[in-house]
């Protein structure tokens, strides 16, 4: 199987695909670690890295050009079943809730799962139409120090408490009808893009 780290996306009927969105400014081992955990615990066939043109909740200051972030992500994503894509740019969507609806429409055969770390779960209630995310796709949240305790008390956890799937059944998450979500407490690599940027300050400068 050849590498899928390019923009050509395919989603054959029944294929289980994890969606990992973000600025990837820059992509790093933490993204790879989460992707490997997703393959292992969710029984996925593919993971797509959705490199956002601009996160609405983040400042554009210090944001590398999209082309540079895509190139770096493709270098980091050294896995035959990970695809790095700028699909949001081509779909013309800015918000995750809209992107997920558009992806389901464009790839009706795919069985998608939204992937995210516990840090995003803590503040997802600030996202545009955040409840629609849980109603559109199954969601898998991965523990990330030091956010685990706060994540367990997050607004989304309380709102969708009846839709929680235990870890033992998480392998079937992609086949479940939303809302359905799982919180996987497998420790994540603590590295962050912020830490990497601080080490490489000026590396993205024009």
Secondary structure, 3 states (H helix, E strand, C coil): CCCCCCCCCCCCCCCEEEEEEECCCCCCHHHHHHHHHHHHHHCCCEEEEEECCCCCCCCCCCCCCHHHHHHHHHHHCCCCCEEEECHHHHHCCCCHHHHHHHHHHHCCCCEEEEEEEHHHHHHHHHCCCHHHHHHHCEEEEECCCCCHHHHHCCHHHHHCHHHEECHHHHHHHHHCCCCCEEEECCCCCCCCHHHHHHHCCCCCCC
